[in-house]
Amino acid sequence: MEFVSETPGQTASKQLQQPAGILGIGHAAPTRVVTNEQMEQLVETSAEWIESRTGIRERRLADENVCSSDLGLEAARQALSDARLRPDEIDLIIVATLTPDMLMPATACIIQEKLGARKAGAFDLAVACSGFVYALAVADQFVRTRAVRNVLVVGADTLSRVTNFQDRSTCVLFGDGAGAVVIGPVEEGSGILSFELGSDGSGGDLLIIPAGGGKKPGSVYELTRPECCIQMEGKPVYRFAVSAIGEAAVKALEKSGLTADEVTVFIPHQANLRIIEGAAKRLGVPMERVFVNVDRYGNTSNASIPIALWEARQEGRLKKGDVVVVVGFGGGLAWAAAVLRWS
Ligand SMILES: CC(C)(COP(=O)(O)OP(=O)(O)OC[C@H]1O[C@@H](n2cnc3c(N)ncnc32)[C@H](O)[C@@H]1OP(=O)(O)O)[C@@H](O)C(=O)NCCC(=O)NCCS
């Protein structure tokens, strides 16, 4: 076995690092529940098909006047109160979203203002459904290097705005919601231990919203609305998801020096129960240690992992010292995993 010694400089720089972890969690979900039976009224499908292929039984859809920032703000307020922090104690706000309220300003700035976080910098981060875990990794860098003290990370999406409700192969899958965490200083040995980020742009066409950006501005394509909506090739995305989750989690665990046996709670992006089961099997984590709530929310993109974290803690499944692995994956194609020791 190769032994790699550290130089005195490396040891000193590690000592200067400030471990970063989750200080508070919040969540927000629209009150309107849409069941599989209700989806039967919209497209040619059956409640049984949806549940057996995806594990989804219902999803929550936002009213027309509710945007990602509204749900994100509610989740952010909860997370701050949970962390016992005032808005002016937040130094940076990162909003992971693929459905910003507008192209400009950033949704993070809208939340910053409504929250009254007057000392915070704010920016959006867009990596489709992997965004929340990417944002955790970014927040970790800021806190770890002591550049800032507290970062608010919000995952908020209103996928119903980019869903084609005439396309049965996609519309049954998605829901709206938001979750938020405050990342700040924690004691040595706890918090975010490692992460693994990856992407493969060659699969970009497999999960895509073709219009609405600079290439096909939304205003021009409004009449052909399906181009402004999510389009997906389900089977290759499914295969990608199962292998990406497993591999990202294994690599992140390796970096933390832990093994799958030591994982207390595995929280993959909630897109499809079969994908989650396949990934858990690949990783070697039994389903009792996997958190699943896709049945009640569908795929809420950037909101799925923080909502799951919130619910897992509510259920008493996150205790001090527990090893938690979170993995996001989706359009890009991209993926991201992080290993945390609960503090
Ligand atoms: C979409 C998905 C559930 C389809 O499941 P599947 O087991 O691959 O489905 P199959 O390919 O075996 O079946 C497809 C058939 O079901 C039909 N179908 C698609 N959606 C349907 C629906 N809502 N209701 C009924 N039938 C449907 C298709 O038209 C197709 O019919 P055909 O064989 O006559 O052409 C699955 O591929 C998937 O979950 N992919 C990943 C999606 C995802 O998570 N994306 C987001 C990542 S962040």
The ligand as a MOL file (V3000), in Angstrom:
LIG
                    3D

  0  0  0     0  0            999 V3000
M  V30 BEGIN CTAB
M  V30 COUNTS 48 50 0 0 0
M  V30 BEGIN ATOM
M  V30 1 C -40.2870 7.1150 -18.3790 0
M  V30 2 C -40.2100 5.7270 -17.7850 0
M  V30 3 C -40.9830 5.6770 -16.4810 0
M  V30 4 C -40.8180 4.7300 -18.7460 0
M  V30 5 O -40.7950 3.4630 -18.1460 0
M  V30 6 P -40.3590 2.2170 -19.0030 0
M  V30 7 O -40.4050 1.0330 -18.1190 0
M  V30 8 O -39.0320 2.5740 -19.6220 0
M  V30 9 O -41.4740 2.1430 -20.0290 0
M  V30 10 P -41.4030 1.2770 -21.3120 0
M  V30 11 O -40.3590 1.8630 -22.1870 0
M  V30 12 O -41.2500 -0.1550 -20.9450 0
M  V30 13 O -42.7780 1.5020 -21.9040 0
M  V30 14 C -42.9270 2.5580 -22.7080 0
M  V30 15 C -44.3030 2.4040 -23.2690 0
M  V30 16 O -45.1820 2.9940 -22.3270 0
M  V30 17 C -45.8780 4.0580 -22.9650 0
M  V30 18 N -46.0280 5.1150 -22.0000 0
M  V30 19 C -45.2130 6.1530 -21.7320 0
M  V30 20 N -45.7330 6.9160 -20.7800 0
M  V30 21 C -46.9010 6.3600 -20.4420 0
M  V30 22 C -47.9020 6.6950 -19.5260 0
M  V30 23 N -47.8150 7.7750 -18.7280 0
M  V30 24 N -48.9740 5.8970 -19.4140 0
M  V30 25 C -49.1060 4.8110 -20.1670 0
M  V30 26 N -48.1870 4.4420 -21.0730 0
M  V30 27 C -47.1020 5.2070 -21.2020 0
M  V30 28 C -44.9730 4.4650 -24.1120 0
M  V30 29 O -45.7380 5.1080 -25.1030 0
M  V30 30 C -44.4410 3.1650 -24.5590 0
M  V30 31 O -45.4190 2.5200 -25.3590 0
M  V30 32 P -44.9990 1.6610 -26.6230 0
M  V30 33 O -44.1550 0.5480 -26.0930 0
M  V30 34 O -46.2920 1.2180 -27.1770 0
M  V30 35 O -44.2360 2.5870 -27.5100 0
M  V30 36 C -38.7320 5.3180 -17.5100 0
M  V30 37 O -38.0650 5.1590 -18.7300 0
M  V30 38 C -37.9970 6.3280 -16.6810 0
M  V30 39 O -38.2870 6.5000 -15.5050 0
M  V30 40 N -36.9380 6.9560 -17.2340 0
M  V30 41 C -36.1750 7.9510 -16.4910 0
M  V30 42 C -37.0100 9.1740 -16.3130 0
M  V30 43 C -36.4410 10.1380 -15.3250 0
M  V30 44 O -36.3220 9.8360 -14.1680 0
M  V30 45 N -36.1170 11.3290 -15.7800 0
M  V30 46 C -35.7000 12.4060 -14.9690 0
M  V30 47 C -34.2900 12.2810 -14.5560 0
M  V30 48 S -33.8430 13.6210 -13.5340 0
M  V30 END ATOM
M  V30 BEGIN BOND
M  V30 1 1 1 2
M  V30 2 1 2 3
M  V30 3 1 2 4
M  V30 4 1 2 36
M  V30 5 1 4 5
M  V30 6 1 5 6
M  V30 7 2 6 7
M  V30 8 1 6 8
M  V30 9 1 6 9
M  V30 10 1 9 10
M  V30 11 2 10 11
M  V30 12 1 10 12
M  V30 13 1 10 13
M  V30 14 1 13 14
M  V30 15 1 14 15
M  V30 16 1 15 16
M  V30 17 1 15 30
M  V30 18 1 16 17
M  V30 19 1 17 18
M  V30 20 1 17 28
M  V30 21 1 18 19
M  V30 22 1 18 27
M  V30 23 2 19 20
M  V30 24 1 20 21
M  V30 25 1 21 22
M  V30 26 2 21 27
M  V30 27 1 22 23
M  V30 28 2 22 24
M  V30 29 1 24 25
M  V30 30 2 25 26
M  V30 31 1 26 27
M  V30 32 1 28 29
M  V30 33 1 28 30
M  V30 34 1 30 31
M  V30 35 1 31 32
M  V30 36 2 32 33
M  V30 37 1 32 34
M  V30 38 1 32 35
M  V30 39 1 36 37
M  V30 40 1 36 38
M  V30 41 2 38 39
M  V30 42 1 38 40
M  V30 43 1 40 41
M  V30 44 1 41 42
M  V30 45 1 42 43
M  V30 46 2 43 44
M  V30 47 1 43 45
M  V30 48 1 45 46
M  V30 49 1 46 47
M  V30 50 1 47 48
M  V30 END BOND
M  V30 END CTAB
M  END
